[in-house]
Amino acid sequence: MRPHAFIASCVGHVLSCEEKTFMKEACPWGLILFKRNIGTPAQVKALTRLFRDTVGWEAPVLIDQEGGRVARLRPPSWPSFPAAKLFGNLYKDDEFLALEAVRLETLLMGHELFELGIDIDCMPVLDLFLEGASSVIGDRAYSSFPEAISRLGRSACEGLLQSGVLPVLKHCPGHGRALVDSHKSLPFVDASALVLEEIDFLPFRNLSDMPLSMCAHVVYSAFDTERPATLSPVVISEVIRSYIGFDGLLITDDISMNALSGSLAERSRAAWAAGCDIVLYSSGNLREMRSIADIAPLVEGKAMARSNLALSRRNQGREMPVDIEALRVRYEALISRSFQAQV
């Protein structure tokens, strides 16, 4: 069965009978998991397997597992990882150690995800850390400097890919300057095109070879005075596809966030029309999800080519054998050193 161009979500630890019927009929491109879906390792593994059996193909399963405050998998069943900002601080003192620590973190993180049947992690965050901006990014960002973000972000991607998990660059083309949280209202960024291109967009341009990226619900008035990137053909065509040079699979941020207006169907149509390949819906409301599924196009044409290329990179890195426990010891030593240096 050919998938449709949206990512679904579910309410709890298992798929209900109604959810299974919906997933089978709608055949979403993927499933995203949240804290409400996480119980034990065995339960999560069973949920990811059930989803794939229901839709009839090895559809991707996504999660937001960045470390710090954005982590769906938490102790005691899973280890805790620090926020990105710690690595940015370490980078100021020792670039090599910071890059190694990030790569080890995401390799270990990806190993945990892979064992659960989760094969896409919505990270790294390539947004700037800027004083006075909305705290929605804050310590989720590596740094205020685009070159540091670029290098740390690439190390994060390399660790995930080595573990068999695909990274998602977010929030393209840059959320760091936003003064409000796009979960709550629509941010407007009024920086000039030159400033955005030389600073905010640079990490995304430097990592444009990665397979997946998440589009930001942010208005960049230098390019489109009314529509956020997710709904803007101008931003997607001229900035993301052309200037940044990203030709991978472009996923929306959650289509139900309050930054957007109109019905979910209207938002989704606008996102597909603007050039997003896949619409992501995270709230788990079956009625709302049906309103998206009813109008969702099949993943075909360029979107299918991008999807196939992205998904072909799953598991590739696992061809290289690694000693996970030895890497864990090395990582913990690096993290301990970085915490001591920042005290």
C-alpha positions as CSV (number, residue, x, y, z in Angstrom):
1,M,0.0,0.0,0.0
2,R,1.3,3.4,-0.9
3,P,1.7,5.9,2.0
4,H,-0.1,9.2,2.3
5,A,1.8,12.4,3.0
6,F,1.2,12.8,6.7
7,I,2.7,11.6,10.0
8,A,0.1,10.3,12.4
9,S,0.1,10.0,16.2
10,C,-1.8,8.0,18.8
11,V,-3.3,8.4,22.2
12,G,-1.7,5.9,24.5
13,H,0.6,2.9,25.0
14,V,-1.2,0.7,22.4
15,L,-3.2,1.3,19.2
16,S,-6.9,1.1,20.0
17,C,-9.1,-0.9,17.6
18,E,-10.3,2.4,16.1
19,E,-6.8,3.7,15.7
20,K,-5.7,0.4,14.0
21,T,-8.6,0.6,11.6
22,F,-7.7,4.3,10.8
23,M,-4.0,3.5,10.3
24,K,-4.7,0.6,8.0
25,E,-7.1,2.6,5.8
26,A,-5.2,5.9,5.8
27,C,-1.7,4.5,5.6
28,P,0.3,7.4,7.0
29,W,3.9,7.9,6.0
30,G,5.0,7.6,9.6
31,L,4.0,7.6,13.3
32,I,5.4,10.1,15.9
33,L,5.6,9.1,19.6
34,F,5.3,11.3,22.6
35,K,5.6,10.9,26.4
36,R,2.0,9.7,26.5
37,N,3.0,6.7,24.3
38,I,6.0,5.7,26.4
39,G,5.8,3.0,29.1
40,T,8.4,0.2,29.2
41,P,10.9,-0.7,26.6
42,A,8.9,-3.9,25.7
43,Q,5.7,-1.8,25.4
44,V,7.3,0.7,23.0
45,K,8.9,-2.0,20.9
46,A,5.5,-3.7,20.7
47,L,3.8,-0.5,19.7
48,T,6.2,0.3,16.9
49,R,5.9,-3.3,15.5
50,L,2.1,-3.2,15.7
51,F,2.0,0.1,13.8
52,R,4.2,-1.3,11.0
53,D,2.2,-4.5,10.8
54,T,-1.0,-2.4,10.7
55,V,0.0,-0.2,7.8
56,G,1.7,-3.0,6.0
57,W,5.1,-1.6,5.4
58,E,8.2,-0.7,7.3
59,A,7.0,2.9,7.9
60,P,9.2,5.2,9.9
61,V,8.6,5.9,13.5
62,L,9.7,9.3,14.8
63,I,10.4,10.8,18.3
64,D,11.7,14.1,19.7
65,Q,14.7,12.9,21.7
66,E,17.1,15.8,21.9
67,G,18.3,15.6,25.5
68,G,17.6,18.1,28.2
69,R,14.0,19.2,28.5
70,V,12.9,17.7,25.2
71,A,13.2,14.0,25.9
72,R,10.3,11.5,25.5
73,L,12.4,8.6,26.9
74,R,13.4,9.2,30.5
75,P,14.9,7.4,33.5
76,P,14.5,4.9,35.0
77,S,14.0,2.9,31.8
78,W,16.3,5.1,29.7
79,P,19.4,7.2,30.4
80,S,19.2,11.0,30.7
81,F,21.2,13.2,28.3
82,P,22.1,16.9,28.7
83,A,20.8,19.7,26.6
84,A,22.6,20.9,23.5
85,K,23.9,24.1,25.2
86,L,26.3,22.1,27.4
87,F,28.1,21.0,24.2
88,G,28.2,24.5,22.9
89,N,29.8,25.7,26.1
90,L,32.4,22.8,25.9
91,Y,33.1,23.7,22.3
92,K,34.4,27.1,23.4
93,D,37.1,25.4,25.4
94,D,37.8,22.3,23.4
95,E,36.3,21.8,20.0
96,F,37.6,18.3,19.5
97,L,36.2,17.0,22.8
98,A,32.8,18.8,22.2
99,L,32.5,17.2,18.8
100,E,33.4,13.8,20.1
101,A,31.0,14.1,23.0
102,V,28.1,15.1,20.8
103,R,28.7,12.2,18.4
104,L,28.9,9.7,21.2
105,E,25.8,11.1,22.8
106,T,23.7,10.7,19.6
107,L,25.2,7.3,18.8
108,L,24.2,6.0,22.3
109,M,20.8,7.8,22.0
110,G,20.3,6.3,18.6
111,H,21.2,2.8,19.8
112,E,18.4,3.1,22.4
113,L,15.9,4.2,19.8
114,F,16.9,1.6,17.2
115,E,16.3,-1.2,19.8
116,L,12.8,0.1,20.3
117,G,12.0,0.2,16.6
118,I,12.3,4.0,16.4
119,D,14.3,5.0,13.3
120,I,13.9,8.8,13.1
121,D,15.0,11.3,15.8
122,C,13.8,14.9,15.4
123,M,17.1,16.5,16.2
124,P,19.6,18.3,16.0
125,V,18.3,21.8,16.7
126,L,20.3,24.1,14.4
127,D,18.6,27.3,15.6
128,L,20.7,30.1,17.2
129,F,20.8,30.7,20.9
130,L,20.0,34.4,21.2
131,E,19.5,36.4,24.4
132,G,16.0,38.0,24.5
133,A,14.5,35.5,22.1
134,S,11.7,33.1,23.1
135,S,12.8,30.5,25.6
136,V,11.2,27.8,23.5
137,I,14.6,27.3,21.9
138,G,17.0,28.4,24.7
139,D,19.3,25.6,25.8
140,R,18.1,23.4,23.0
141,A,20.4,25.4,20.8
142,Y,24.1,24.6,20.7
143,S,25.5,28.1,20.4
144,S,25.0,31.7,19.2
145,F,27.6,31.1,16.5
146,P,26.6,29.5,13.2
147,E,29.9,27.7,12.6
148,A,29.8,26.1,16.0
149,I,26.2,25.0,15.5
150,S,27.1,23.6,12.1
151,R,30.0,21.5,13.4
152,L,28.2,20.2,16.5
153,G,25.1,19.6,14.4
154,R,27.0,17.5,11.9
155,S,28.6,15.4,14.7
156,A,25.1,14.8,16.1
157,C,23.8,13.7,12.7
158,E,26.8,11.4,12.3
159,G,26.2,9.7,15.6
160,L,22.6,9.0,14.8
161,L,23.3,7.8,11.3
162,Q,26.0,5.4,12.7
163,S,23.3,4.0,15.1
164,G,20.9,3.4,12.2
165,V,18.6,6.3,13.0
166,L,17.9,9.3,10.7
167,P,18.3,12.8,12.0
168,V,15.9,15.7,11.3
169,L,17.3,19.2,11.0
170,K,15.1,21.7,12.9
171,H,13.6,24.2,12.7
172,C,14.4,25.1,9.1
173,P,15.4,27.8,8.1
174,G,15.9,29.0,11.7
175,H,13.7,29.6,14.8
176,G,16.3,31.2,17.0
177,R,15.3,34.9,16.4
178,A,11.6,34.3,17.2
179,L,10.4,36.4,20.1
180,V,7.3,34.1,20.8
181,D,6.8,30.4,21.1
182,S,5.2,29.1,17.9
183,H,3.3,26.5,19.9
184,K,1.3,29.5,21.3
185,S,1.4,32.2,18.5
186,L,2.9,33.1,15.2
187,P,6.5,34.5,15.4
188,F,7.6,37.3,13.1
189,V,11.3,37.7,12.3
190,D,12.2,41.0,10.8
191,A,15.9,40.6,10.3
192,S,17.2,41.5,6.8
193,A,17.8,38.8,4.2
194,L,21.5,39.4,4.4
195,V,21.6,38.8,8.2
196,L,19.5,35.7,7.9
197,E,21.5,34.3,5.1
198,E,24.9,34.9,6.7
199,I,23.9,33.8,10.2
200,D,20.6,32.0,10.8
201,F,20.4,30.0,7.6
202,L,24.1,29.0,7.6
203,P,23.9,25.9,9.7
204,F,21.1,24.5,7.6
205,R,23.1,25.3,4.4
206,N,26.1,23.6,5.9
207,L,24.1,20.4,6.6
208,S,21.9,20.5,3.5
209,D,23.1,17.0,2.6
210,M,21.1,15.5,5.4
211,P,18.0,13.4,4.5
212,L,15.3,15.2,6.5
213,S,14.4,18.6,7.8
214,M,11.5,20.1,9.7
215,C,10.0,23.4,8.6
216,A,9.5,26.3,11.1
217,H,6.2,28.0,11.7
218,V,7.9,31.4,11.5
219,V,7.3,34.4,9.3
220,Y,10.5,35.8,7.8
221,S,9.3,39.2,6.6
222,A,12.4,39.7,4.3
223,F,11.0,37.0,2.1
224,D,7.2,36.7,2.9
225,T,5.5,39.3,5.0
226,E,2.4,37.2,5.8
227,R,3.0,33.5,5.6
228,P,5.2,31.4,7.9
229,A,7.8,29.2,6.2
230,T,5.6,26.1,6.5
231,L,3.0,27.7,4.3
232,S,5.2,30.0,2.1
233,P,6.0,28.8,-1.4
234,V,8.6,31.7,-1.5
235,V,10.5,30.7,1.6
236,I,10.4,27.0,0.7
237,S,11.5,27.6,-2.9
238,E,13.8,30.5,-2.6
239,V,15.3,29.9,0.8
240,I,15.1,26.2,1.8
241,R,15.4,24.6,-1.7
242,S,17.5,27.2,-3.4
243,Y,19.7,29.3,-1.0
244,I,20.1,26.6,1.6
245,G,20.2,23.9,-1.1
246,F,18.2,21.3,0.9
247,D,16.7,18.7,-1.4
248,G,15.8,16.1,1.2
249,L,12.3,15.3,2.6
250,L,10.7,18.4,4.2
251,I,8.4,17.8,7.1
252,T,6.2,20.4,8.8
253,D,6.4,21.2,12.4
254,D,3.2,20.1,14.2
255,I,0.4,21.3,12.0
256,S,-1.9,21.8,15.0
257,M,0.4,24.4,16.7
258,N,-1.3,27.8,17.5
259,A,1.1,29.6,15.2
260,L,-1.1,28.6,12.3
261,S,-4.7,29.5,11.7
262,G,-7.6,27.9,9.8
263,S,-8.8,24.4,10.0
264,L,-6.3,21.5,10.1
265,A,-7.4,20.6,6.5
266,E,-6.7,24.2,5.4
267,R,-3.3,24.3,7.0
268,S,-2.3,21.0,5.6
269,R,-3.4,21.9,2.1
270,A,-1.4,25.1,2.3
271,A,1.7,23.3,3.5
272,W,1.6,20.7,0.7
273,A,0.9,23.5,-1.8
274,A,3.8,25.5,-0.5
275,G,6.2,22.7,-1.0
276,C,6.3,20.7,2.2
277,D,6.5,17.0,1.5
278,I,4.9,15.6,4.7
279,V,2.5,17.1,7.2
280,L,3.1,16.2,10.8
281,Y,0.2,15.9,13.3
282,S,1.0,15.2,16.9
283,S,-2.1,15.6,19.1
284,G,-3.5,12.1,18.7
285,N,-7.1,13.2,18.2
286,L,-8.6,10.7,15.8
287,R,-11.3,13.1,14.5
288,E,-8.7,15.8,13.7
289,M,-6.4,13.3,12.2
290,R,-9.1,12.0,9.9
291,S,-9.7,15.5,8.6
292,I,-6.0,15.5,7.4
293,A,-6.0,11.9,6.1
294,D,-9.2,12.6,4.0
295,I,-7.3,15.1,1.9
296,A,-3.8,13.8,2.1
297,P,-2.1,13.1,-1.2
298,L,-0.1,10.0,-1.9
299,V,3.6,10.3,-1.4
300,E,4.7,10.4,-5.1
301,G,6.9,12.3,-7.5
302,K,9.7,14.3,-6.0
303,A,8.3,13.6,-2.5
304,M,8.5,9.8,-3.1
305,A,12.1,10.1,-4.5
306,R,13.1,12.1,-1.4
307,S,11.4,9.7,0.9
308,N,13.0,6.7,-0.7
309,L,16.5,8.3,-0.6
310,A,16.0,9.2,3.1
311,L,14.7,5.8,4.2
312,S,17.4,4.0,2.3
313,R,19.9,5.5,4.8
314,R,18.2,3.7,7.7
315,N,20.5,1.1,9.2
316,Q,23.4,1.9,7.0
317,G,25.7,2.9,9.8
318,R,25.1,-0.2,11.7
319,E,27.3,-2.1,9.3
320,M,30.2,-0.9,11.4
321,P,30.4,-2.9,14.6
322,V,30.7,-0.8,17.8
323,D,31.3,-1.6,21.5
324,I,28.4,0.2,23.1
325,E,29.5,-0.2,26.6
326,A,33.0,1.1,25.9
327,L,31.5,4.1,24.1
328,R,29.2,4.7,27.1
329,V,32.2,4.8,29.5
330,R,34.1,7.2,27.2
331,Y,31.0,9.4,26.8
332,E,30.3,9.6,30.6
333,A,34.0,10.5,31.2
334,L,33.7,13.4,28.7
335,I,30.4,14.6,30.1
336,S,31.8,14.5,33.6
337,R,34.8,16.6,32.5
338,S,32.5,19.1,30.8
339,F,30.3,19.5,33.8
340,Q,33.3,20.1,36.0
341,A,34.7,22.7,33.6
342,Q,31.5,24.6,33.7
343,V,31.0,24.7,37.4
